[in-house]
Amino acid sequence: MMMEQEDPSIINRRDEIEQFTRDYLINNPQGERALVTIPVVVHVVYNTAAENISDAQIQSQMTVLNQDFRKLNADVANTPGAFAGLAGDANIEFCLATVDPNGNPTNGILRVPTTATSFSTNNTVKSSSTGGSNAWNAGKYLNMWVCDISGGTLGYAQFPGGSASTDGVVIDYLYFGTIGTATAPFNKGRTATHEVGHWLNLRHIWGDDGTGCTGSDQVTDTPNAGGPNYGCPAFPRITCSNGPNGDMFMNYMDYTDDACMYMFSNGQISRMQALFAAGGARASLLTSNGCGTAGPAPTCSDGIQNGTETGVDCGGSCAACPCNGTSLTLAITFDNYPAETAWNIRNSAGAIVASGGTYSGQTAGSTLNLPLCLGNGCYTLTFTDTYGDGMCCTYGNGSYRLIGPSGTLASGGTFTTSQASPFCIGSAPAPTCTDGIQNGNETGIDCGGSCAPCVIPCTTTTINSNNFEAGFGSWTDGGTDCARISGTTSPSGNWAIRLRDNTNSSVMSTTSLNLVNYNEITVSFKFRTISFENGEDFWVQLSTNGGTTYTTRATYVAGTGFANNTVYSVNVVIPGPFTSTTRVRFRADASDDGDQLYIDDVVITGCVVAAREEEANASNFNNSVEAISAVNIYPNPVADALYIDYLLAESGTVEISVLDLQGRVIEKKSQDLQEGTQHQVYETQNLAAGTYLIMVSNNGQRSVKRFMVQR
């Protein structure tokens, strides 16, 4: 059984992995296969003695995995002649881990008692906070959870590209291995083979389209099938006009009994191998020491920093490290993807004095408190996100806060690729309006508070507003599962738009909007749901090609993000760039007509680029002569160097500042120049991809231009 993820960013990641796989198959037509050894940790989460399966039963499962993925299983000889030439050796092996993530010896088996009498397929077994066991580093281990899964499910898996905290496979204790509790007809270990196949990017051979004969498993040498096969079919079993050989029902990625599945095809093997190519989604496993040799067990007197220590022989399970400076606490609350978060602290000379992350071992939404010790001085705390979506608030409500004796020194969480927060401790110099950091009562770097006002670069304008009392307005009716409805279910007023079920008509969208002059838009709306089941959701989506394709920009999940019969007011901020054919769409992702979403009071506002630049350029202070004119920047977008040309009316000091879209100054430089035509270069290598403002100032005048950094 494969588990699709609710988070829409998973869709984007899987698309990237699929494109990588296609490129790999084109560049490796001969299907070269490197030997891959995958360290495995088995989390036995048990409520009864029977669920606490033996080491021998676990080892029997490891034996089956190694036989099946190396084509060493004896029953591969039963493959019909028509398919025998397609059965291959995946060149993938598995070993129970001998070294844990802290470098300590292990047998690769964790035994975790739980008060939960059973688990479902909602990943609760993967978190200690819900009665399960936290994953080990998914970049270095295959996590396998064995537990009682309710509802008759044999097992489930997570595809590559999902959250590291839930990555791995889950198998019911009745269908794991070949001895002990293993129960016929699923007592030959093939449930784990099937689920690990999903974990290695394989889909079901019928393409998961029900019985439509239109799906695809993205593998060319597995015949299209009319749906899953059960039991032990007789060869040939012909569906979808796939005669004379019919379905490849003996493939591990079908649903037949364990005794009747015994092969992977060469095409499937190439898909699995793509994951381990350079840049592949599971390539980090190649450098794992999980099946290596552990060093000596860490102690608090071995003279090195190891184990859980935060310093040499101190911190963690040892005595607290002494602090000869100021004791601080860095509190990190993670979003849904702790494995994307890292941080560092640099001193005024630019040297890193503390760092951490990424945090693949942390649970989504958990909080980590890290003790720090710093001497007097000024520093910069920088948080980074490897995926570029920050820590808040689209995929979880992550944040960070650096706390000192006098309170919060730095905080944040809403950013894209990185966020830098300067701070000072101890007897640092008194703040000034020219020290290049945000301190004192400043609201930006050297601006706001007692300094000059910060540049406010954005003028907001309303693009579209509709309460649906008089009709759909500029919104279009998606069809059968979209309707304008009046009554008490409306979140506001008498009328609202109702979306239901999950079909191509479960949508409402705007007509094409010309948003080329906007840097970002905000979609504000109210909603109420009726009868949404936990896990069902709806999306806010954006198209920049007139509705041909959409990307999901926000998702709201029942049970964790909202409750039925409650009115919510929501703001979704969507950064540009946009086009003249931009459309906004709402889409329901429920399960039947009784699951209903009511949307009302939709207002789309935007930050106007033209207004921003006109406002900045209007600051001429009634001078009769423009101090700065003919400003031109190029190339735009830029990668490494931005060229700035302008005409300077009088000799004097010119200040060039780079700001983010919230008006915060990122960098500021001054230079004394002679009057005339100027040609300057601003290096952009240290800027993350995104949109910025550059401001050229002289003699009380300034000119602001927008530019974009692309990587």
ABEGO torsion letter per residue (X at the ends): XBBBBABAAAAAAAAAAAAAAAAAAAABAAGBBBBBBBBBBBBBBBABAAABBBAAAAAAAAAAAAAAAAGABAAAAABBAAAAAABBBAGBBBBBBABBAAGBBBAGBBBBBBABABBBAAGAAABAAAGBBBBBBAAABBBBBBBBBBGGBABBBBBBGBBAAABEBBBBAAABEABEABBOABAAGAAAAAAAAAAAGBBBAAGGAEAAGABBAGBAABBBBAEBBBEBBBOBBBBGGAOAAEBBAABAABABBAAABABBBAAAAAAAAAAABBGBAAAAAAABAAABBBBBBBBAAAGBBBEABABBGBEEABBBBBBABBBBBBBBBBBABAAABBBBBBBAAGBBABBBOBBAABBBGBBBBBBBBBBBEBBBBBBBBAAGAEAOAABEBBBBBBBBAAEBABBEGBBBABBBBBBBBEBBBBBBAAAGBBBEABABBGBEEABBBBBBABBBBBABBBAGAAEAEABBBAEAABBBBBEAABABEABBBBBBEBBAAABBBBBBBBAAABABBBBBBBBBBBGBBBGBBBBBBBBAAGGABBBBABBBBBGAABBBGBBBBBBBBBBOBBBAABBBBBBBBBABAABBBBBBGBBBBBBBAAAAAAAAAABAGGBABBABBGBBBOBOBBAABBBBBBBBABBEBBBBBBBBAAGBBABBBBBBBBBEBBBBBBBAAABBBEBBBBBBBBGGBBBBBBBBBBX
